């Protein structure tokens, strides 16, 4: 039998998990708001410092809390009766979380670094650069995608839809009905 968390440890990990999701969601909301604020910058310094603050939010409230979220989520799944691959809602959350993290690393981090460099060099003139604006809109869209995904994952954590993953694919676990048929 595999390790199961004692109640107190499970509660502590749940608290850490929920707080990390809240921080991640809060960071994504702030990124969205800063992204919209950035587009209305009145001078080059305001534009640059808004982007620098977005970079700080990305590091403090998104990167590390996303990592803590996935680690605590996996721990809760593996060390409780839920299991990591027993229910569709858990698999969906895991896949979506990993997708968001990879999306953040591969695209959003690059987009943010790119527009910070451009704003540092061109200041307010960056807002008239089509590439800068396209990248800014992509970053805002990425923040919105994070928000929608995190709200969706919170909802399926609460409602636990889609049921249990079919156990017929596991021949090592005989079903009760099959064993009854053999006896008859």
MDAnalysis code that builds the backbone (N, CA, C; Angstrom):
import MDAnalysis as mda
import numpy as np

u = mda.Universe.empty(552, n_residues=184, atom_resindex=np.repeat(np.arange(184), 3), trajectory=True)
u.add_TopologyAttr("name", ["N", "CA", "C"] * 184)
u.add_TopologyAttr("resid", np.arange(1, 185))
u.add_TopologyAttr("resname", ["UNK", "UNK", "UNK", "UNK", "UNK", "UNK", "UNK", "UNK", "UNK", "UNK", "UNK", "UNK", "UNK", "UNK", "UNK", "UNK", "UNK", "UNK", "UNK", "UNK", "UNK", "UNK", "UNK", "UNK", "UNK", "UNK", "UNK", "UNK", "UNK", "UNK", "UNK", "UNK", "UNK", "UNK", "UNK", "UNK", "UNK", "UNK", "UNK", "UNK", "UNK", "UNK", "UNK", "UNK", "UNK", "UNK", "UNK", "UNK", "UNK", "UNK", "UNK", "UNK", "UNK", "UNK", "UNK", "UNK", "UNK", "UNK", "UNK", "UNK", "UNK", "UNK", "UNK", "UNK", "UNK", "UNK", "UNK", "UNK", "UNK", "UNK", "UNK", "UNK", "UNK", "UNK", "UNK", "UNK", "UNK", "UNK", "UNK", "UNK", "UNK", "UNK", "UNK", "UNK", "UNK", "UNK", "UNK", "UNK", "UNK", "UNK", "UNK", "UNK", "UNK", "UNK", "UNK", "UNK", "UNK", "UNK", "UNK", "UNK", "UNK", "UNK", "UNK", "UNK", "UNK", "UNK", "UNK", "UNK", "UNK", "UNK", "UNK", "UNK", "UNK", "UNK", "UNK", "UNK", "UNK", "UNK", "UNK", "UNK", "UNK", "UNK", "UNK", "UNK", "UNK", "UNK", "UNK", "UNK", "UNK", "UNK", "UNK", "UNK", "UNK", "UNK", "UNK", "UNK", "UNK", "UNK", "UNK", "UNK", "UNK", "UNK", "UNK", "UNK", "UNK", "UNK", "UNK", "UNK", "UNK", "UNK", "UNK", "UNK", "UNK", "UNK", "UNK", "UNK", "UNK", "UNK", "UNK", "UNK", "UNK", "UNK", "UNK", "UNK", "UNK", "UNK", "UNK", "UNK", "UNK", "UNK", "UNK", "UNK", "UNK", "UNK", "UNK", "UNK", "UNK", "UNK", "UNK", "UNK", "UNK", "UNK", "UNK", "UNK"])
u.atoms.positions = np.array([
    [0.842, -1.187, 0.000],
    [0.000, 0.000, 0.000],
    [0.883, 1.244, 0.000],
    [0.485, 2.217, -0.768],
    [1.278, 3.440, -0.874],
    [1.050, 4.343, 0.334],
    [1.914, 5.323, 0.478],
    [1.860, 6.269, 1.588],
    [0.632, 7.155, 1.472],
    [-0.088, 7.340, 2.548],
    [-1.219, 8.265, 2.607],
    [-0.915, 9.324, 3.659],
    [-1.219, 10.558, 3.329],
    [-0.946, 11.671, 4.231],
    [-1.825, 11.629, 5.475],
    [-1.224, 11.881, 6.637],
    [-2.050, 12.083, 7.833],
    [-2.867, 13.371, 7.645],
    [-3.976, 13.481, 8.362],
    [-4.910, 14.596, 8.184],
    [-4.223, 15.955, 8.351],
    [-3.423, 16.132, 9.366],
    [-2.773, 17.432, 9.616],
    [-1.828, 17.818, 8.475],
    [-1.066, 16.858, 7.976],
    [-0.157, 17.142, 6.861],
    [-0.947, 17.435, 5.584],
    [-2.021, 16.683, 5.378],
    [-2.870, 16.927, 4.209],
    [-3.448, 18.332, 4.269],
    [-3.935, 18.745, 5.434],
    [-4.493, 20.086, 5.581],
    [-3.438, 21.156, 5.332],
    [-2.220, 20.926, 5.815],
    [-1.139, 21.897, 5.600],
    [-0.812, 22.024, 4.109],
    [-0.763, 20.899, 3.414],
    [-0.463, 20.935, 1.977],
    [-1.616, 21.581, 1.210],
    [-2.844, 21.327, 1.624],
    [-3.992, 21.981, 0.977],
    [-3.901, 23.495, 1.148],
    [-3.559, 23.949, 2.343],
    [-3.423, 25.391, 2.588],
    [-2.344, 25.984, 1.691],
    [-1.200, 25.325, 1.598],
    [-0.109, 25.804, 0.739],
    [-0.560, 25.804, -0.725],
    [-1.254, 24.750, -1.131],
    [-1.736, 24.640, -2.508],
    [-2.713, 25.777, -2.845],
    [-3.691, 25.991, -1.980],
    [-4.691, 27.031, -2.226],
    [-4.040, 28.423, -2.229],
    [-3.155, 28.678, -1.287],
    [-2.474, 29.982, -1.259],
    [-1.617, 30.204, -2.503],
    [-0.976, 29.155, -2.987],
    [-0.161, 29.319, -4.191],
    [-1.034, 29.587, -5.416],
    [-2.191, 28.945, -5.490],
    [-3.121, 29.221, -6.592],
    [-3.629, 30.659, -6.500],
    [-3.948, 31.105, -5.294],
    [-4.421, 32.482, -5.091],
    [-3.336, 33.478, -5.525],
    [-2.095, 33.220, -5.148],
    [-0.992, 34.103, -5.560],
    [-0.812, 34.101, -7.074],
    [-0.880, 32.924, -7.673],
    [-0.746, 32.809, -9.130],
    [-1.871, 33.580, -9.824],
    [-3.099, 33.383, -9.364],
    [-4.243, 34.088, -9.942],
    [-4.112, 35.595, -9.725],
    [-3.709, 35.993, -8.532],
    [-3.510, 37.416, -8.257],
    [-2.428, 38.010, -9.138],
    [-1.336, 37.268, -9.324],
    [-0.262, 37.733, -10.199],
    [-0.740, 37.896, -11.634],
    [-1.555, 36.947, -12.103],
    [-2.086, 37.033, -13.473],
    [-3.030, 38.224, -13.609],
    [-3.834, 38.489, -12.588],
    [-4.721, 39.657, -12.615],
    [-3.915, 40.957, -12.656],
    [-2.869, 41.025, -11.846],
    [-2.018, 42.222, -11.841],
    [-1.312, 42.380, -13.186],
    [-0.855, 41.269, -13.771],
    [-0.222, 41.340, -15.104],
    [-1.207, 41.899, -16.135],
    [-2.451, 41.450, -16.068],
    [-3.469, 41.955, -16.986],
    [-3.686, 43.457, -16.782],
    [-3.836, 43.869, -15.532],
    [-4.066, 45.288, -15.241],
    [-2.862, 46.146, -15.626],
    [-1.661, 45.689, -15.285],
    [-0.454, 46.434, -15.681],
    [-0.325, 46.487, -17.202],
    [-0.681, 45.398, -17.876],
    [-0.611, 45.376, -19.332],
    [-1.519, 46.419, -19.960],
    [-2.730, 46.555, -19.421],
    [-3.653, 47.563, -19.936],
    [-3.183, 48.970, -19.558],
    [-2.651, 49.114, -18.349],
    [-2.128, 50.407, -17.886],
    [-0.927, 50.844, -18.735],
    [-0.083, 49.884, -19.077],
    [1.121, 50.156, -19.869],
    [0.756, 50.802, -21.199],
    [-0.321, 50.330, -21.817],
    [-0.722, 50.843, -23.128],
    [-1.198, 52.292, -23.075],
    [-1.460, 52.788, -21.883],
    [-1.917, 54.171, -21.709],
    [-0.833, 55.058, -21.090],
    [0.396, 54.589, -21.129],
    [1.500, 55.339, -20.527],
    [1.604, 56.733, -21.147],
    [1.883, 57.704, -20.297],
    [1.973, 59.093, -20.754],
    [3.407, 59.534, -21.007],
    [4.370, 58.773, -20.506],
    [5.780, 59.096, -20.774],
    [6.607, 57.811, -20.751],
    [7.817, 57.902, -21.219],
    [8.681, 56.739, -21.356],
    [9.041, 56.081, -20.041],
    [9.238, 56.892, -19.009],
    [9.573, 56.314, -17.703],
    [8.405, 55.517, -17.146],
    [7.204, 56.050, -17.285],
    [6.013, 55.337, -16.817],
    [5.874, 53.998, -17.539],
    [6.102, 53.994, -18.836],
    [6.034, 52.762, -19.619],
    [7.077, 51.759, -19.140],
    [8.311, 52.207, -19.020],
    [9.404, 51.315, -18.624],
    [9.188, 50.758, -17.217],
    [8.827, 51.604, -16.267],
    [8.676, 51.136, -14.887],
    [7.448, 50.244, -14.717],
    [6.418, 50.463, -15.517],
    [5.268, 49.556, -15.491],
    [5.704, 48.165, -15.953],
    [6.495, 48.129, -17.020],
    [6.993, 46.843, -17.518],
    [7.954, 46.184, -16.527],
    [8.771, 46.960, -15.877],
    [9.665, 46.411, -14.846],
    [8.860, 45.809, -13.699],
    [7.764, 46.479, -13.334],
    [6.894, 45.932, -12.287],
    [6.216, 44.648, -12.747],
    [5.840, 44.583, -14.019],
    [5.269, 43.351, -14.561],
    [6.284, 42.216, -14.467],
    [7.528, 42.532, -14.751],
    [8.587, 41.521, -14.671],
    [8.732, 41.029, -13.229],
    [8.677, 41.936, -12.287],
    [8.769, 41.570, -10.869],
    [7.585, 40.694, -10.448],
    [6.389, 41.061, -10.874],
    [5.191, 40.261, -10.575],
    [5.338, 38.858, -11.168],
    [5.859, 38.797, -12.391],
    [6.059, 37.502, -13.047],
    [6.970, 36.609, -12.213],
    [8.044, 37.170, -11.715],
    [9.000, 36.375, -10.938],
    [8.421, 35.992, -9.569],
    [7.880, 36.956, -8.850],
    [7.474, 36.729, -7.460],
    [6.134, 36.009, -7.348],
    [5.138, 36.447, -8.108],
    [3.790, 35.922, -7.905],
    [3.347, 34.875, -8.914],
    [4.101, 34.677, -9.972],
    [3.656, 33.697, -10.964],
    [4.601, 32.510, -11.055],
    [5.860, 32.740, -11.319],
    [6.794, 31.616, -11.540],
    [6.834, 30.643, -10.378],
    [7.167, 31.147, -9.216],
    [7.380, 30.250, -8.081],
    [6.068, 29.702, -7.537],
    [5.014, 30.502, -7.576],
    [3.744, 29.980, -7.070],
    [3.169, 28.928, -8.023],
    [3.422, 29.065, -9.315],
    [2.995, 28.033, -10.260],
    [3.724, 26.721, -9.970],
    [5.007, 26.819, -9.679],
    [5.788, 25.632, -9.344],
    [5.284, 24.989, -8.044],
    [5.014, 25.798, -7.038],
    [4.485, 25.277, -5.777],
    [3.108, 24.646, -6.007],
    [2.301, 25.262, -6.859],
    [0.975, 24.724, -7.166],
    [1.066, 23.333, -7.759],
    [1.931, 23.152, -8.741],
    [2.028, 21.831, -9.386],
    [2.612, 20.794, -8.426],
    [3.578, 21.166, -7.635],
    [4.185, 20.214, -6.686],
    [3.180, 19.799, -5.616],
    [2.485, 20.770, -5.025],
    [1.513, 20.423, -3.979],
    [0.313, 19.684, -4.562],
    [-0.088, 20.031, -5.784],
    [-1.193, 19.322, -6.429],
    [-0.863, 17.859, -6.676],
    [0.343, 17.612, -7.160],
    [0.772, 16.226, -7.379],
    [0.866, 15.479, -6.046],
    [1.431, 16.135, -5.032],
    [1.543, 15.499, -3.712],
    [0.166, 15.142, -3.163],
    [-0.784, 16.054, -3.273],
    [-2.136, 15.771, -2.782],
    [-2.795, 14.638, -3.555],
    [-2.547, 14.582, -4.835],
    [-3.144, 13.510, -5.640],
    [-2.539, 12.154, -5.310],
    [-1.231, 12.114, -5.242],
    [-0.527, 10.843, -5.033],
    [-0.691, 10.335, -3.605],
    [-0.664, 11.239, -2.633],
    [-0.676, 10.821, -1.233],
    [-2.065, 10.823, -0.600],
    [-3.100, 10.874, -1.414],
    [-4.461, 10.748, -0.900],
    [-5.185, 9.698, -1.740],
    [-6.437, 9.457, -1.421],
    [-7.217, 8.466, -2.171],
    [-7.612, 8.936, -3.567],
    [-7.423, 10.220, -3.869],
    [-7.809, 10.727, -5.189],
    [-6.969, 10.102, -6.291],
    [-5.690, 9.967, -6.074],
    [-4.809, 9.425, -7.110],
    [-4.562, 10.439, -8.219],
    [-3.469, 10.277, -8.921],
    [-3.102, 11.230, -9.971],
    [-3.838, 10.963, -11.280],
    [-4.171, 9.707, -11.542],
    [-4.808, 9.359, -12.814],
    [-6.124, 8.593, -12.626],
    [-6.798, 8.784, -11.499],
    [-8.058, 8.093, -11.244],
    [-9.275, 8.869, -11.732],
    [-9.177, 10.201, -11.743],
    [-10.316, 11.041, -12.089],
    [-9.944, 12.014, -13.208],
    [-10.906, 12.214, -14.103],
    [-10.661, 13.105, -15.241],
    [-10.332, 14.531, -14.797],
    [-11.025, 15.030, -13.767],
    [-10.815, 16.413, -13.363],
    [-9.385, 16.637, -12.865],
    [-8.791, 15.642, -12.247],
    [-7.408, 15.784, -11.772],
    [-6.443, 15.781, -12.951],
    [-6.666, 14.895, -13.902],
    [-5.809, 14.834, -15.089],
    [-5.917, 16.133, -15.890],
    [-7.137, 16.667, -16.004],
    [-7.335, 17.931, -16.724],
    [-6.586, 19.058, -16.021],
    [-6.697, 19.116, -14.694],
    [-5.988, 20.157, -13.945],
    [-4.478, 20.025, -14.097],
    [-3.967, 18.817, -14.021],
    [-2.530, 18.602, -14.172],
    [-2.066, 19.029, -15.559],
    [-2.782, 18.584, -16.585],
    [-2.403, 18.929, -17.960],
    [-2.478, 20.431, -18.194],
    [-3.532, 21.062, -17.724],
    [-3.687, 22.504, -17.922],
    [-2.637, 23.291, -17.138],
    [-2.333, 22.855, -15.936],
    [-1.298, 23.520, -15.132],
    [0.060, 23.429, -15.826],
    [0.411, 22.231, -16.285],
    [1.690, 22.062, -16.986],
    [1.716, 22.865, -18.277],
    [0.592, 22.902, -18.984],
    [0.499, 23.696, -20.212],
    [0.704, 25.180, -19.924],
    [0.076, 25.691, -18.865],
    [0.257, 27.096, -18.494],
    [1.699, 27.400, -18.113],
    [2.325, 26.494, -17.389],
    [3.718, 26.708, -16.988],
    [4.629, 26.722, -18.207],
    [4.463, 25.769, -19.099],
    [5.291, 25.725, -20.317],
    [5.024, 26.957, -21.179],
    [3.757, 27.345, -21.321],
    [3.388, 28.543, -22.078],
    [4.060, 29.775, -21.479],
    [4.057, 29.858, -20.156],
    [4.692, 30.983, -19.475],
    [6.193, 31.029, -19.696],
    [6.828, 29.864, -19.634],
    [8.279, 29.800, -19.812],
    [8.668, 30.068, -21.260],
    [7.978, 29.422, -22.192],
    [8.368, 29.494, -23.602],
    [7.967, 30.817, -24.245],
    [6.762, 31.307, -23.946],
    [6.266, 32.482, -24.651],
    [6.238, 33.746, -23.794],
    [5.499, 33.705, -22.692],
    [5.259, 34.938, -21.936],
    [6.538, 35.550, -21.383],
    [7.428, 34.721, -20.894],
    [8.699, 35.239, -20.369],
    [9.478, 35.948, -21.473],
    [9.498, 35.360, -22.657],
    [10.192, 35.951, -23.793],
    [9.520, 37.248, -24.239],
    [8.195, 37.241, -24.314],
    [7.471, 38.440, -24.715],
    [7.740, 39.587, -23.750],
    [7.692, 39.295, -22.460],
    [7.915, 40.336, -21.455],
    [9.338, 40.877, -21.541],
    [10.312, 39.990, -21.646],
    [11.710, 40.438, -21.769],
    [11.904, 41.305, -23.005],
    [11.266, 40.909, -24.091],
    [11.386, 41.641, -25.354],
    [10.818, 43.061, -25.236],
    [9.633, 43.212, -24.657],
    [9.060, 44.554, -24.588],
    [9.721, 45.413, -23.517],
    [10.275, 44.789, -22.471],
    [11.040, 45.563, -21.490],
    [12.278, 46.163, -22.164],
    [12.982, 45.355, -22.963],
    [14.164, 45.866, -23.686],
    [13.789, 46.996, -24.639],
    [12.698, 46.792, -25.369],
    [12.262, 47.820, -26.319],
    [11.886, 49.103, -25.595],
    [11.154, 48.995, -24.498],
    [10.750, 50.181, -23.732],
    [11.955, 50.863, -23.110],
    [12.956, 50.110, -22.715],
    [14.169, 50.699, -22.144],
    [14.911, 51.517, -23.194],
    [14.926, 51.044, -24.427],
    [15.644, 51.739, -25.501],
    [14.822, 52.861, -26.127],
    [13.557, 52.586, -26.429],
    [12.761, 53.553, -27.193],
    [11.857, 54.413, -26.314],
    [11.676, 54.033, -25.071],
    [10.773, 54.695, -24.135],
    [9.380, 54.860, -24.738],
    [8.801, 56.037, -24.724],
    [7.424, 56.218, -25.159],
    [7.234, 55.916, -26.643],
    [8.276, 56.041, -27.437],
    [8.174, 55.728, -28.867],
    [7.838, 54.254, -29.101],
    [8.097, 53.417, -28.113],
    [7.782, 51.989, -28.240],
    [6.295, 51.775, -28.483],
    [5.451, 52.659, -27.926],
    [4.006, 52.515, -28.090],
    [3.535, 52.780, -29.522],
    [4.410, 53.311, -30.357],
    [4.049, 53.504, -31.767],
    [4.661, 52.421, -32.654],
    [5.370, 51.468, -32.041],
    [5.993, 50.357, -32.769],
    [5.003, 49.192, -32.849],
    [4.678, 48.772, -34.064],
    [3.683, 47.702, -34.271],
    [4.114, 46.392, -33.609],
    [5.387, 46.040, -33.695],
    [5.862, 44.793, -33.085],
    [5.722, 44.853, -31.565],
    [6.039, 45.996, -30.986],
    [5.897, 46.188, -29.547],
    [4.434, 46.017, -29.139],
    [3.532, 46.643, -29.869],
    [2.110, 46.558, -29.542],
    [1.574, 45.142, -29.712],
    [1.977, 44.460, -30.780],
    [1.541, 43.071, -30.987],
    [1.998, 42.177, -29.844],
    [3.249, 42.344, -29.433],
    [3.781, 41.553, -28.326],
    [3.069, 41.906, -27.025],
    [2.759, 43.184, -26.842],
    [2.031, 43.619, -25.642],
    [0.651, 42.982, -25.591],
    [-0.054, 42.970, -26.734],
    [-1.379, 42.352, -26.786],
    [-1.286, 40.845, -26.542],
    [-0.233, 40.216, -27.032],
    [-0.028, 38.785, -26.783],
    [0.175, 38.529, -25.295],
    [0.936, 39.402, -24.650],
    [1.186, 39.268, -23.213],
    [-0.108, 39.456, -22.417],
    [-0.905, 40.425, -22.806],
    [-2.197, 40.655, -22.154],
    [-3.112, 39.448, -22.372],
    [-3.125, 38.909, -23.585],
    [-3.912, 37.715, -23.876],
    [-3.444, 36.519, -23.067],
    [-2.131, 36.399, -22.875],
    [-1.588, 35.318, -22.058],
    [-2.016, 35.439, -20.609],
    [-2.031, 36.665, -20.089],
    [-2.492, 36.886, -18.714],
    [-3.969, 36.509, -18.596],
    [-4.753, 36.887, -19.595],
    [-6.175, 36.547, -19.605],
    [-6.373, 35.027, -19.686],
    [-5.570, 34.361, -20.495],
    [-5.638, 32.892, -20.596],
    [-5.309, 32.238, -19.255],
    [-4.329, 32.779, -18.547],
    [-3.996, 32.269, -17.207],
    [-5.180, 32.427, -16.266],
    [-5.796, 33.593, -16.278],
    [-6.923, 33.867, -15.385],
    [-8.079, 32.917, -15.668],
    [-8.450, 32.802, -16.926],
    [-9.564, 31.924, -17.304],
    [-9.258, 30.475, -16.933],
    [-8.033, 30.032, -17.204],
    [-7.651, 28.652, -16.888],
    [-7.660, 28.389, -15.386],
    [-7.140, 29.321, -14.606],
    [-7.109, 29.142, -13.156],
    [-8.513, 29.148, -12.561],
    [-9.398, 29.991, -13.073],
    [-10.787, 29.994, -12.600],
    [-11.468, 28.676, -12.984],
    [-11.235, 28.209, -14.202],
    [-11.792, 26.922, -14.644],
    [-11.290, 25.789, -13.755],
    [-9.987, 25.769, -13.467],
    [-9.444, 24.695, -12.624],
    [-9.992, 24.769, -11.207],
    [-10.230, 25.973, -10.707],
    [-10.838, 26.121, -9.388],
    [-12.254, 25.560, -9.403],
    [-12.988, 25.849, -10.474],
    [-14.371, 25.343, -10.581],
    [-14.401, 23.823, -10.640],
    [-13.528, 23.215, -11.436],
    [-13.581, 21.744, -11.504],
    [-13.040, 21.103, -10.227],
    [-12.220, 21.818, -9.479],
    [-11.803, 21.299, -8.168],
    [-12.984, 21.239, -7.219],
    [-13.865, 22.193, -7.343],
    [-15.037, 22.246, -6.476],
    [-16.114, 21.249, -6.926],
    [-16.441, 21.239, -8.226],
    [-17.541, 20.409, -8.729],
    [-17.125, 18.967, -9.037],
    [-15.836, 18.755, -9.303],
    [-15.296, 17.425, -9.606],
    [-16.111, 16.705, -10.692],
    [-16.215, 17.323, -11.877],
    [-17.030, 16.727, -12.945],
    [-16.292, 15.613, -13.693],
    [-16.961, 15.032, -14.644],
    [-16.425, 14.074, -15.615],
    [-16.226, 12.676, -15.063],
    [-16.309, 12.482, -13.766],
    [-16.248, 11.135, -13.209],
    [-14.869, 10.509, -13.150],
    [-14.913, 9.221, -12.881],
    [-13.702, 8.424, -12.705],
    [-13.222, 7.902, -14.049],
    [-11.924, 7.791, -14.200],
    [-11.353, 7.244, -15.428],
    [-11.642, 5.758, -15.465],
    [-12.021, 5.251, -16.622],
    [-12.409, 3.858, -16.804],
    [-11.313, 2.915, -16.304],
    [-11.705, 2.006, -15.434],
    [-10.732, 1.059, -14.871],
    [-10.624, -0.209, -15.699],
    [-11.389, -0.351, -16.782],
    [-11.320, -1.546, -17.626],
    [-9.954, -1.696, -18.279],
    [-9.253, -0.594, -18.438],
    [-7.952, -0.629, -19.103],
    [-6.869, -1.237, -18.221],
    [-7.190, -1.524, -16.967],
    [-6.209, -2.076, -16.032],
    [-6.511, -3.554, -15.785],
    [-5.942, -4.453, -16.577],
    [-6.261, -5.881, -16.434],
    [-5.787, -6.481, -15.118],
    [-4.843, -5.834, -14.447],
    [-4.341, -6.385, -13.190],
    [-5.337, -6.208, -12.051],
    [-6.368, -5.395, -12.266],
    [-7.375, -5.181, -11.238],
    [-8.677, -5.840, -11.685],
    [-8.945, -7.060, -11.243],
    [-10.173, -7.737, -11.682],
    [-11.408, -7.027, -11.143],
    [-12.395, -6.948, -11.952],
    [-13.644, -6.306, -11.557],
    [-14.498, -7.312, -10.804],
    [-15.292, -6.821, -9.891],
    [-16.142, -7.683, -9.068],
    [-17.131, -8.456, -9.924],
    [-17.699, -7.819, -10.919],
    [-18.675, -8.486, -11.787],
    [-18.024, -9.623, -12.557],
    [-16.830, -9.428, -13.033],
    [-16.133, -10.470, -13.786],
    [-15.832, -11.664, -12.889],
    [-15.446, -11.423, -11.652],
    [-15.153, -12.526, -10.748],
    [-16.421, -13.287, -10.375],
    [-17.584, -12.591, -10.296],
    [-18.841, -13.263, -10.007],
    [-19.261, -14.165, -11.153],
    [-19.019, -13.716, -12.390],
    [-19.371, -14.522, -13.569],
    [-18.547, -15.802, -13.640],
    [-17.327, -15.750, -13.203],
    [-16.468, -16.932, -13.249],
    [-16.982, -17.976, -12.278],
    [-17.468, -17.563, -11.102],
    [-17.956, -18.494, -10.097],
    [-19.260, -19.157, -10.511],
    [-20.072, -18.533, -11.344],
    [-21.380, -19.092, -11.675],
    [-21.345, -20.211, -12.665],
])
